[in-house]
């Protein structure tokens, strides 16, 4: 059954009749959940099931931002508290394989939690490289300030999620680590040269070029396109994301309701598709705004449809047997000195 090239949110713990009607008619590709949508396992499982029933697709993706640390939508007491990405780098690199495997194990456990309640996409890992003096909106959400280390650990996280049957989303392409402002509130401008970006910010992104999904950054890179943020810049999408970084997976926008973007919601959605992104993401659950995005979202077709199908094919298998209790104990023991 066909879908349209956008992902939306919902207002509460269950779908209202008005939301169900919208989903049946608009048929978004996916649904994204936030803390306002999460209570306990049974409730989340029922919500993800009701979304799929409304859009008429058993494999319709349900997304969440479950990074650990500051950004964790499924939280205590019903889910374990996960460490921030930077906690693993602080363990030291005397044994890099050990650190890498801990990251993979943590992501595998996180994916187990998500798949158990019907969530099949995690908006992680953060593959940004935080620069000195940059805004803390990234901060410890990134795995390391060293590009090579960040690449190794972000890849380990992505592989752990895939092993759990959950799709990772590489973010924020092509790199948010130098931003001096929070794109939720204003538009950041990065003045670094393309050469500087290639030597640092792009390194982890390039290492994850074979991953199924990515998310754009609402950031202006003035040496590439001084007028438009990556999300709405055809030049950044075509020359950098698809060209220099060689990413052929599905690329979704970051949230259209963030204040880094200007214009009304319909104009924002139109700009995303004009730039060449595959899918528009709208998160706040405002039904009027969701309708405006839906009016601009084309049917998921052509290359975008191929990329979406290929992504879902990566998790069509059932996850291998896994002991979540043992995995949690191993992670806790490893990180205990930091507590």
Residue frames relative to the residue before (quaternion, step in Angstrom):
aa qw qx qy qz dx dy dz
X 1.0000 0.0000 0.0000 0.0000 0.00 0.00 0.00
X 0.4838 -0.7013 0.4451 0.2757 3.58 -0.88 0.95
X 0.1319 -0.7628 0.6264 0.0909 3.54 -1.27 0.48
X 0.4367 -0.6790 0.5236 0.2722 3.54 -1.32 0.20
X 0.5920 -0.6628 0.3707 0.2699 3.50 -1.18 0.79
X 0.6070 0.5104 -0.4223 0.4390 3.55 0.58 1.13
X 0.2634 -0.7089 0.6354 0.1558 3.50 -1.38 0.46
X 0.0870 -0.8164 0.5703 0.0250 3.57 -0.87 0.90
X 0.4308 -0.6607 0.5405 0.2928 3.53 -1.35 0.09
X 0.2637 -0.7144 0.5983 0.2494 3.53 -1.28 -0.41
X 0.6320 -0.6278 0.3304 0.3119 3.56 -1.18 0.59
X 0.8565 0.0919 0.0157 0.5077 3.60 0.87 -0.84
X 0.7847 -0.3457 0.2554 0.4466 3.53 -1.26 -0.52
X 0.7605 0.1655 -0.1172 0.6169 3.57 1.27 -0.37
X 0.5330 -0.6078 0.4742 0.3488 3.54 -1.25 0.34
X 0.3754 -0.6955 0.5621 0.2439 3.55 -0.94 0.87
X 0.6496 -0.5029 0.3788 0.4261 3.58 -1.23 0.27
X 0.6302 0.5299 -0.3332 0.4593 3.58 1.07 -0.73
X 0.6505 0.5020 -0.3138 0.4758 3.58 1.01 -0.78
X 0.6283 0.5349 -0.3340 0.4556 3.58 0.97 -0.82
X 0.6565 0.5083 -0.3089 0.4639 3.56 0.94 -0.90
X 0.6385 0.5209 -0.3226 0.4657 3.58 0.99 -0.83
X 0.6737 0.4993 -0.2999 0.4548 3.59 0.86 -0.93
X 0.6401 0.5257 -0.3274 0.4547 3.59 0.97 -0.81
X 0.7216 0.4442 -0.2428 0.4723 3.56 1.00 -0.88
X 0.7575 0.4110 -0.2140 0.4599 3.59 0.78 -1.03
X 0.1340 -0.8462 0.5018 0.1192 3.59 1.18 -0.59
X 0.0019 0.8064 -0.5899 0.0409 3.62 0.45 1.15
X 0.5924 -0.5704 0.4253 0.3779 3.56 -1.19 0.49
X 0.8303 -0.0376 0.0632 0.5525 3.58 0.95 -0.83
X 0.3451 -0.6898 0.5995 0.2137 3.51 -1.46 0.09
X 0.1533 -0.7785 0.5998 0.1035 3.60 -1.00 0.77
X 0.2575 -0.7852 0.5528 0.1079 3.55 -0.97 0.96
X 0.1331 -0.7569 0.6353 0.0765 3.54 -1.26 0.63
X 0.7442 -0.4006 0.2630 0.4652 3.60 -1.24 0.02
X 0.6029 0.5696 -0.3614 0.4259 3.57 1.09 -0.61
X 0.7064 0.4528 -0.2413 0.4875 3.56 1.26 -0.44
X 0.6919 0.4956 -0.2422 0.4658 3.58 1.28 -0.09
X 0.0064 -0.7718 0.6358 -0.0046 3.55 -0.95 0.98
X 0.7678 -0.2164 0.1826 0.5747 3.58 0.42 -1.21
X 0.7663 -0.4014 0.2413 0.4398 3.56 -1.30 0.10
X 0.6857 0.4915 -0.3024 0.4438 3.57 0.77 -0.97
X 0.6527 0.5147 -0.3177 0.4561 3.58 0.97 -0.82
X 0.6729 0.4796 -0.3086 0.4711 3.62 0.88 -0.88
X 0.6294 0.5319 -0.3342 0.4574 3.57 0.98 -0.82
X 0.6640 0.4946 -0.3034 0.4716 3.59 0.96 -0.83
X 0.6481 0.5225 -0.3187 0.4531 3.60 1.01 -0.79
X 0.6735 0.4797 -0.3123 0.4678 3.61 0.86 -0.87
X 0.6422 0.5229 -0.3187 0.4610 3.57 1.05 -0.75
X 0.6743 0.4935 -0.3034 0.4580 3.58 0.92 -0.85
X 0.5941 0.5448 -0.3641 0.4666 3.61 1.12 -0.59
X 0.6880 0.4782 -0.2949 0.4594 3.58 0.81 -0.95
X 0.6183 0.5304 -0.3425 0.4681 3.55 1.06 -0.67
X 0.6635 0.5223 -0.3085 0.4380 3.59 0.94 -0.87
X 0.7490 0.3768 -0.2260 0.4959 3.61 0.92 -0.86
X 0.4376 -0.7464 0.4186 0.2760 3.58 1.29 -0.14
X 0.6449 0.4712 -0.3387 0.4973 3.58 1.13 0.63
X 0.3871 -0.7529 0.4875 0.2138 3.57 -0.57 1.15
X 0.7343 0.4014 -0.2300 0.4968 3.58 1.14 -0.59
X 0.3181 0.7586 -0.5157 0.2393 3.61 1.22 0.24
X 0.4168 -0.7501 0.4483 0.2504 3.62 -0.61 1.05
X 0.1321 -0.7299 0.6630 0.1009 3.53 -1.19 0.71
X 0.1896 -0.8175 0.5424 0.0399 3.54 -0.73 1.17
X 0.0253 0.7624 -0.6462 -0.0218 3.52 -1.35 0.32
X 0.3860 -0.6586 0.5799 0.2847 3.58 -1.26 0.40
X 0.1674 0.7711 -0.5897 0.1720 3.56 -0.18 1.27
X 0.0490 0.8358 -0.5388 0.0929 3.54 0.24 1.34
X 0.4475 -0.5933 0.5196 0.4215 3.54 1.00 -0.93
X 0.7485 0.3619 -0.2678 0.4869 3.57 -1.22 0.27
X 0.8524 -0.1201 0.1053 0.4978 3.56 -0.92 -0.96
X 0.7565 0.3452 -0.1691 0.5291 3.55 1.13 -0.66
X 0.3519 0.6938 -0.5398 0.3216 3.54 -0.05 1.36
X 0.2300 -0.8188 0.5156 0.1042 3.57 -0.32 1.26
X 0.6993 0.3312 -0.2309 0.5899 3.60 1.12 -0.65
X 0.0503 0.8587 -0.4953 0.1217 3.54 -0.23 1.26
X 0.7261 -0.3879 0.3284 0.4631 3.54 -1.36 -0.12
X 0.5928 -0.1033 -0.7910 -0.1104 1.62 -2.23 1.14
X 0.5956 0.6168 -0.3631 0.3647 3.60 1.20 -0.16
X 0.7611 0.1973 -0.1372 0.6025 3.58 1.26 -0.34
X 0.5629 -0.6018 0.4384 0.3589 3.56 -1.16 0.57
X 0.4580 -0.6411 0.5362 0.3028 3.55 -1.28 0.44
X 0.2299 -0.7976 0.5473 0.1072 3.57 -0.69 1.10
X 0.5323 -0.6343 0.4499 0.3347 3.59 -1.10 0.63
X 0.5485 -0.5660 0.4924 0.3692 3.52 -1.25 0.43
X 0.6656 -0.5329 0.3445 0.3929 3.56 -1.15 0.62
X 0.6779 0.5282 -0.3035 0.4115 3.60 0.89 -0.93
X 0.5215 0.6528 -0.4158 0.3591 3.61 1.17 -0.41
X 0.6563 0.5241 -0.3236 0.4358 3.59 1.02 -0.70
X 0.6347 0.5244 -0.3324 0.4601 3.58 1.00 -0.76
X 0.6452 0.5416 -0.3197 0.4337 3.60 1.08 -0.69
X 0.5225 0.6254 -0.4196 0.3997 3.58 1.24 -0.15
X 0.4952 -0.6452 0.4376 0.3835 3.57 1.21 -0.42
X 0.3742 -0.7550 0.5108 0.1706 3.52 -1.25 0.49
X 0.2201 0.7754 -0.5560 0.2030 3.56 1.06 0.71
X 0.7657 0.1049 -0.0644 0.6314 3.55 1.16 -0.70
X 0.1950 -0.8349 0.5019 0.1138 3.60 0.17 1.24
X 0.6053 0.5576 -0.3635 0.4365 3.60 1.09 -0.58
X 0.6239 0.5429 -0.3275 0.4568 3.56 1.07 -0.75
X 0.6669 0.4910 -0.2988 0.4742 3.59 0.91 -0.92
X 0.6438 0.5273 -0.3196 0.4532 3.54 0.95 -0.88
X 0.6941 0.4774 -0.2882 0.4553 3.58 0.86 -0.90
X 0.6031 0.5405 -0.3629 0.4609 3.59 1.12 -0.54
X 0.6360 0.5113 -0.3248 0.4781 3.56 0.99 -0.81
X 0.6546 0.5065 -0.3162 0.4637 3.56 0.90 -0.89
X 0.6620 0.5092 -0.3086 0.4554 3.58 0.94 -0.88
X 0.6429 0.5201 -0.3235 0.4599 3.60 0.95 -0.84
X 0.6727 0.4799 -0.2938 0.4805 3.58 0.95 -0.86
X 0.6183 0.5406 -0.3420 0.4567 3.57 1.07 -0.72
X 0.6602 0.4928 -0.2972 0.4826 3.57 1.01 -0.82
X 0.6307 0.5253 -0.3270 0.4683 3.56 1.00 -0.80
X 0.6569 0.5127 -0.3018 0.4631 3.54 0.99 -0.86
X 0.5930 0.5598 -0.3492 0.4615 3.57 1.11 -0.70
X 0.6401 0.5299 -0.3111 0.4611 3.58 0.95 -0.91
X 0.7045 0.4820 -0.2680 0.4467 3.56 0.89 -0.99
X 0.6738 0.5026 -0.3067 0.4464 3.56 0.80 -0.99
X 0.5967 0.6014 -0.3461 0.4031 3.56 1.10 -0.75
X 0.7709 0.3106 -0.1727 0.5287 3.61 1.10 -0.64
X 0.6650 -0.5616 0.2908 0.3973 3.58 1.20 0.46
X 0.5098 0.6054 -0.4432 0.4210 3.59 1.23 0.31
X 0.1140 -0.8504 0.5136 0.0061 3.57 -0.64 1.13
X 0.7332 0.2935 -0.2203 0.5725 3.59 1.28 0.10
X 0.1116 -0.7717 0.6232 0.0608 3.57 -0.89 0.97
X 0.3453 -0.7363 0.5445 0.2055 3.58 -0.74 1.04
X 0.5056 0.5343 -0.4542 0.5026 3.51 0.51 1.35
X 0.5858 -0.0730 -0.7944 -0.1425 1.60 -2.36 0.84
X 0.4874 -0.5766 0.5554 0.3486 3.52 -1.37 0.31
X 0.1020 -0.8240 0.5572 0.0112 3.55 -0.47 1.24
X 0.3617 0.7381 -0.4831 0.3017 3.56 1.20 0.54
X 0.2826 -0.7264 0.6022 0.1724 3.55 -1.27 0.52
X 0.2661 -0.8027 0.5066 0.1683 3.62 -0.18 1.20
X 0.2583 -0.7701 0.5695 0.1258 3.56 -0.89 1.00
X 0.6258 -0.5310 0.4009 0.4071 3.61 -1.15 0.49
X 0.8229 0.2302 -0.1864 0.4849 3.56 -0.92 0.96
X 0.5027 0.6580 -0.4335 0.3554 3.58 1.24 -0.02
X 0.6476 -0.5202 0.3880 0.3992 3.56 -1.27 0.35
X 0.4868 -0.7039 0.4459 0.2621 3.56 -1.01 0.81
X 0.3492 0.7291 -0.5151 0.2847 3.59 1.20 0.28
X 0.6810 0.3728 -0.2725 0.5683 3.59 1.19 -0.46
X 0.1842 0.8459 -0.4867 0.1163 3.60 0.57 -1.12
X 0.8506 -0.1369 0.1057 0.4966 3.57 -0.83 -1.01
X 0.4564 0.6439 -0.4723 0.3924 3.57 1.23 0.26
X 0.6421 0.4920 -0.3124 0.4980 3.58 1.25 -0.42
X 0.5477 -0.6600 0.4140 0.3050 3.56 -1.09 0.68
X 0.8007 -0.1159 0.1044 0.5784 3.59 1.03 -0.67
X 0.4705 -0.6529 0.5155 0.2942 3.53 -1.28 0.46
X 0.5978 0.5067 -0.3536 0.5107 3.55 1.32 -0.15
X 0.4681 -0.7239 0.4183 0.2862 3.62 -0.56 1.10
X 0.6586 0.5110 -0.3236 0.4477 3.60 0.94 -0.82
X 0.6569 0.4909 -0.3122 0.4796 3.59 0.97 -0.82
X 0.6327 0.5334 -0.3305 0.4537 3.56 0.96 -0.86
X 0.6415 0.5317 -0.3204 0.4507 3.58 1.01 -0.81
X 0.6635 0.5106 -0.3037 0.4547 3.58 0.89 -0.95
X 0.7405 0.4321 -0.2447 0.4528 3.58 0.78 -1.01
X 0.6257 0.5179 -0.3491 0.4674 3.59 1.01 -0.68
X 0.6420 0.5088 -0.3262 0.4718 3.56 1.02 -0.73
X 0.6234 0.5358 -0.3413 0.4558 3.59 0.99 -0.78
X 0.6463 0.5145 -0.3188 0.4647 3.59 0.98 -0.83
X 0.6530 0.5133 -0.3157 0.4588 3.57 0.92 -0.89
X 0.6663 0.4983 -0.3042 0.4639 3.58 0.94 -0.84
X 0.6278 0.5368 -0.3351 0.4532 3.59 1.05 -0.71
X 0.6496 0.5053 -0.3143 0.4732 3.57 0.99 -0.81
X 0.6543 0.5156 -0.3160 0.4541 3.58 0.91 -0.88
X 0.6305 0.5369 -0.3323 0.4514 3.59 1.04 -0.76
X 0.6820 0.4699 -0.2737 0.4890 3.57 1.19 -0.57
X 0.5244 -0.6391 0.4125 0.3826 3.58 1.26 -0.08
X 0.5736 0.5448 -0.3794 0.4798 3.55 1.19 0.65
X 0.3972 -0.7272 0.5095 0.2320 3.59 -0.89 0.92
X 0.3084 -0.7255 0.5793 0.2073 3.59 -0.94 0.85
X 0.2143 -0.7330 0.6274 0.1520 3.55 -1.29 0.43
X 0.3042 -0.7562 0.5535 0.1710 3.58 -0.55 1.16
X 0.1252 0.8030 -0.5723 0.1100 3.57 -0.67 1.04
X 0.7323 -0.2145 -0.6225 -0.1738 1.46 -2.24 1.16
X 0.3421 -0.7971 0.4674 0.1707 3.57 -0.30 1.25
X 0.6025 -0.2280 -0.7648 -0.0104 1.58 -1.79 1.80
X 0.8032 -0.1839 0.0915 0.5592 3.65 1.19 0.39
X 0.1465 -0.8147 0.5603 0.0287 3.55 -0.75 1.14
X 0.4684 0.7601 -0.3858 0.2325 3.57 1.28 -0.22
X 0.6914 0.4664 -0.2842 0.4730 3.61 1.17 -0.44
X 0.4488 0.7259 -0.4437 0.2735 3.59 1.23 -0.24
X 0.2970 -0.7663 0.5508 0.1454 3.55 -0.98 0.92
X 0.7310 0.3109 -0.2011 0.5732 3.57 1.32 0.06
X 0.5011 -0.6226 0.5178 0.3051 3.53 -1.34 0.41
X 0.3606 -0.7734 0.4791 0.2055 3.59 -0.47 1.17
X 0.4955 0.6099 -0.4495 0.4248 3.60 1.24 -0.03
X 0.7859 0.3517 -0.1398 0.4889 3.56 1.11 -0.77
X 0.7995 -0.0313 0.0496 0.5978 3.60 1.10 -0.64
X 0.5751 -0.6117 0.4309 0.3306 3.55 -1.30 0.29
X 0.2592 -0.7699 0.5609 0.1596 3.62 -0.55 1.11
X 0.1628 -0.7564 0.6264 0.0947 3.55 -1.20 0.66
X 0.1444 -0.7792 0.6078 0.0512 3.57 -0.79 1.07
X 0.2204 -0.8231 0.5165 0.0849 3.55 -0.63 1.15
X 0.3910 0.7346 -0.4781 0.2809 3.60 1.24 0.01
X 0.5280 -0.6333 0.4656 0.3214 3.55 -1.13 0.68
X 0.6491 -0.4997 0.3944 0.4165 3.53 -1.27 0.36
X 0.6244 0.5437 -0.3404 0.4457 3.60 1.00 -0.75
X 0.6549 0.5020 -0.3092 0.4728 3.59 0.96 -0.86
X 0.6504 0.5151 -0.3147 0.4611 3.56 0.97 -0.84
X 0.6457 0.5245 -0.3173 0.4552 3.57 0.98 -0.83
X 0.7095 0.4735 -0.2636 0.4506 3.58 0.97 -0.83
X 0.7913 0.2643 -0.1375 0.5340 3.59 1.17 -0.39
X 0.7911 0.3790 -0.2028 0.4351 3.58 0.15 -1.31
X 0.7181 0.4699 -0.2558 0.4451 3.56 0.95 -0.88
X 0.5007 0.6990 -0.4196 0.2910 3.61 1.16 -0.46
X 0.7186 0.4146 -0.2872 0.4788 3.67 0.68 -0.92
X 0.6118 0.5510 -0.3555 0.4425 3.60 1.02 -0.73
X 0.6678 0.5001 -0.3000 0.4625 3.56 0.91 -0.92
X 0.6415 0.5342 -0.3194 0.4485 3.59 1.06 -0.72
X 0.7276 0.3863 -0.2151 0.5245 3.58 1.25 -0.39
X 0.2809 0.8200 -0.4647 0.1810 3.56 1.26 0.40
X 0.6761 0.4883 -0.2980 0.4644 3.59 1.18 -0.41
X 0.4812 0.6808 -0.4364 0.3384 3.61 1.24 0.05
X 0.5951 -0.6541 0.3499 0.3092 3.59 -1.09 0.65
X 0.8124 0.1622 -0.0386 0.5587 3.59 1.08 -0.72
X 0.0026 0.7728 -0.6344 -0.0171 3.54 -1.22 0.56
X 0.2760 -0.7392 0.5939 0.1571 3.54 -1.33 0.40
X 0.4306 -0.7183 0.4911 0.2397 3.55 -0.91 0.95
X 0.4050 -0.6836 0.5518 0.2532 3.55 -1.32 0.35
X 0.3453 -0.6911 0.5925 0.2284 3.56 -1.09 0.80
X 0.4190 0.6805 -0.4713 0.3730 3.57 0.59 1.21
X 0.3336 -0.7083 0.5851 0.2113 3.57 -1.04 0.84
X 0.1296 -0.7428 0.6528 0.0737 3.58 -0.95 0.95
X 0.2935 -0.8438 0.4193 0.1614 3.53 0.11 1.36
X 0.6342 0.5222 -0.3465 0.4528 3.61 1.15 -0.43
X 0.6992 0.4247 -0.2599 0.5130 3.59 1.26 -0.29
X 0.7599 -0.1326 0.1131 0.6262 3.59 0.86 -1.01
X 0.2250 -0.8304 0.4954 0.1203 3.61 -0.14 1.24
X 0.6806 0.5249 -0.2820 0.4263 3.60 1.22 -0.30
X 0.8199 0.2174 -0.0717 0.5247 3.59 0.98 -0.76
X 0.4843 -0.6267 0.5142 0.3290 3.59 -1.13 0.64
X 0.7050 -0.4839 0.3096 0.4160 3.56 -1.20 0.52
X 0.6235 0.5858 -0.3335 0.3961 3.58 0.97 -0.87
X 0.8009 0.2368 -0.1171 0.5374 3.59 1.00 -0.74
X 0.5445 0.6159 -0.3954 0.4098 3.58 1.25 0.33
X 0.3569 -0.7416 0.5282 0.2092 3.57 -0.51 1.17
X 0.6308 0.5441 -0.3391 0.4371 3.56 1.05 -0.72
X 0.6691 0.4823 -0.3092 0.4734 3.60 0.89 -0.87
X 0.6558 0.5123 -0.3209 0.4522 3.58 0.91 -0.88
X 0.7522 0.4163 -0.2312 0.4554 3.58 0.71 -1.06
X 0.7745 0.3886 -0.2106 0.4526 3.58 0.70 -1.06
X 0.7581 0.3603 -0.2043 0.5036 3.59 1.00 -0.77
X 0.7434 0.4102 -0.2593 0.4603 3.62 0.50 -1.10
X 0.7685 0.3402 -0.1850 0.5093 3.57 0.76 -1.04
X 0.7235 0.4494 -0.2422 0.4647 3.57 1.08 -0.71
X 0.8030 0.3167 -0.1688 0.4758 3.56 0.11 -1.31
X 0.7457 0.3848 -0.2138 0.5001 3.59 0.95 -0.85
X 0.3152 -0.8112 0.4557 0.1868 3.57 1.33 -0.08
X 0.3535 0.7373 -0.5008 0.2842 3.59 1.01 0.79
X 0.0614 -0.8227 0.5651 0.0012 3.57 -0.63 1.13
X 0.4491 0.6571 -0.4783 0.3711 3.59 1.20 0.38
X 0.6641 -0.4750 0.3840 0.4312 3.54 -1.33 -0.07
X 0.1360 -0.7851 0.6005 0.0677 3.58 -0.88 0.94
X 0.1387 -0.7724 0.6177 0.0519 3.53 -0.81 1.10
X 0.5317 -0.5922 0.4824 0.3660 3.55 -1.21 0.37
X 0.4922 -0.5176 0.5619 0.4172 3.51 -1.35 0.04
X 0.7566 -0.4194 0.2502 0.4348 3.57 -1.30 0.25
X 0.4298 -0.7217 0.4898 0.2334 3.57 -0.78 1.06
X 0.6653 0.5234 -0.3196 0.4258 3.61 1.11 -0.47
X 0.4619 0.6630 -0.4586 0.3696 3.61 1.27 0.12
X 0.5470 -0.6845 0.3953 0.2757 3.54 -1.06 0.83
X 0.4592 0.6694 -0.4572 0.3633 3.60 1.24 0.04
X 0.7020 0.4308 -0.2567 0.5057 3.57 1.16 -0.57
X 0.2461 -0.7641 0.5735 0.1635 3.56 -1.13 0.57
X 0.6335 0.5087 -0.4121 0.4124 3.56 -1.33 0.23
X 0.5907 -0.5517 0.4274 0.4051 3.56 -1.25 0.21
X 0.7279 -0.4696 0.2693 0.4208 3.56 -1.26 0.27
X 0.6304 0.5296 -0.3412 0.4536 3.56 1.02 -0.70
X 0.6575 0.5073 -0.3047 0.4664 3.57 0.98 -0.85
X 0.6326 0.5299 -0.3337 0.4557 3.58 1.01 -0.76
X 0.6601 0.5013 -0.3087 0.4665 3.56 0.92 -0.92
X 0.6464 0.5256 -0.3227 0.4491 3.58 0.92 -0.87
X 0.6533 0.5237 -0.3107 0.4500 3.59 1.00 -0.84
X 0.6045 0.5590 -0.3448 0.4507 3.58 1.09 -0.73
X 0.7197 0.4353 -0.2619 0.4733 3.58 0.80 -0.97
X 0.6076 0.5475 -0.3513 0.4557 3.57 1.07 -0.65
X 0.6550 0.5161 -0.3057 0.4596 3.59 1.08 -0.72
X 0.5680 -0.6335 0.3718 0.3713 3.58 1.19 -0.39
X 0.4219 0.6738 -0.4991 0.3447 3.60 1.19 0.30
X 0.5449 -0.6601 0.4266 0.2921 3.55 -1.18 0.60
X 0.8182 0.0810 0.0454 0.5673 3.56 0.93 -0.99
X 0.2910 -0.7300 0.5923 0.1781 3.58 -1.08 0.78
X 0.2184 -0.7761 0.5840 0.0947 3.55 -1.01 0.90
X 0.0246 0.7764 -0.6281 0.0456 3.57 -0.84 1.04
X 0.2039 -0.8810 0.4261 0.0277 3.54 -0.46 1.25
X 0.6795 0.5962 -0.3143 0.2901 3.61 0.89 -0.81
X 0.4977 -0.7025 0.4061 0.3063 3.60 1.23 -0.05
X 0.4416 0.6730 -0.4693 0.3630 3.59 1.27 0.20
X 0.3932 -0.7767 0.4407 0.2189 3.57 -0.36 1.25
X 0.6251 0.5335 -0.3482 0.4510 3.61 1.00 -0.72
X 0.6632 0.4840 -0.3018 0.4846 3.58 0.99 -0.83
X 0.6211 0.5452 -0.3389 0.4496 3.58 1.01 -0.79
X 0.6396 0.5191 -0.3256 0.4641 3.58 0.99 -0.78
X 0.6404 0.5219 -0.3284 0.4578 3.59 1.00 -0.79
X 0.6450 0.5017 -0.3196 0.4798 3.59 0.98 -0.79
X 0.6504 0.5341 -0.3116 0.4412 3.57 0.93 -0.92
X 0.6341 0.5469 -0.3329 0.4335 3.59 1.04 -0.73
X 0.7180 0.4169 -0.2425 0.5019 3.59 1.15 -0.58
X 0.6056 0.5940 -0.3587 0.3896 3.59 1.15 -0.48
X 0.3247 -0.7471 0.5418 0.2070 3.60 -0.69 1.01
X 0.6289 -0.4533 0.4278 0.4647 3.54 -1.28 0.01
X 0.4831 -0.6337 0.5135 0.3184 3.54 -1.09 0.72
X 0.1887 0.8002 -0.5267 0.2160 3.54 -0.20 1.31
X 0.7887 0.3469 -0.2275 0.4537 3.55 -1.32 0.10
X 0.8386 -0.1193 0.1107 0.5198 3.54 -0.98 -0.90
X 0.6211 0.5449 -0.3488 0.4423 3.59 1.02 -0.74
X 0.6568 0.4980 -0.3125 0.4722 3.59 0.95 -0.81
X 0.6309 0.5281 -0.3317 0.4616 3.58 1.00 -0.80
X 0.6711 0.4967 -0.2985 0.4625 3.57 0.92 -0.89
X 0.6428 0.5167 -0.3229 0.4643 3.58 1.01 -0.81
X 0.6606 0.5061 -0.3025 0.4648 3.57 0.94 -0.89
X 0.6540 0.5110 -0.3109 0.4633 3.57 0.97 -0.86
X 0.6278 0.5367 -0.3373 0.4517 3.59 1.01 -0.79
X 0.6963 0.4661 -0.2852 0.4655 3.58 0.78 -0.98
X 0.6007 0.5737 -0.3519 0.4316 3.56 1.15 -0.55
X 0.5931 0.5896 -0.3590 0.4144 3.57 1.19 -0.51
X 0.7785 0.2821 -0.1639 0.5362 3.61 1.17 -0.44
X 0.3264 0.7614 -0.4999 0.2526 3.56 1.17 0.51
X 0.6078 0.5606 -0.3408 0.4474 3.57 1.25 -0.44
X 0.4804 -0.6054 0.5308 0.3477 3.54 -1.28 0.24
X 0.5315 -0.6320 0.4454 0.3459 3.62 -0.95 0.75
X 0.5443 -0.6005 0.4729 0.3457 3.53 -1.20 0.58
X 0.6573 -0.4944 0.3726 0.4298 3.62 -1.21 0.40
X 0.0050 -0.8089 0.5814 -0.0878 3.55 -0.94 0.93
X 0.2525 -0.7632 0.5783 0.1393 3.58 -1.00 0.84
X 0.2460 -0.8180 0.4996 0.1442 3.63 -0.07 1.22
X 0.6101 0.5542 -0.3605 0.4368 3.61 1.07 -0.64
X 0.6720 0.4861 -0.2923 0.4762 3.58 0.87 -0.93
X 0.6449 0.5238 -0.3247 0.4521 3.58 0.95 -0.84
X 0.6593 0.5133 -0.3097 0.4538 3.59 0.94 -0.85
X 0.6469 0.5183 -0.3153 0.4620 3.57 0.99 -0.82
X 0.6504 0.5184 -0.3184 0.4548 3.59 0.96 -0.83
X 0.6621 0.4924 -0.3088 0.4731 3.58 0.95 -0.82
X 0.6503 0.5245 -0.3153 0.4501 3.58 0.92 -0.88
X 0.6595 0.5031 -0.3133 0.4624 3.59 0.94 -0.85
X 0.6659 0.5188 -0.3084 0.4385 3.56 0.94 -0.84
X 0.7643 0.3776 -0.1921 0.4862 3.57 0.95 -0.85
X 0.3902 0.7653 -0.4508 0.2425 3.62 1.27 -0.14
X 0.6480 0.5301 -0.3577 0.4136 3.68 0.84 -0.73
X 0.6528 0.5259 -0.3192 0.4420 3.60 1.17 -0.50
X 0.5904 0.6074 -0.3676 0.3839 3.58 1.18 -0.46
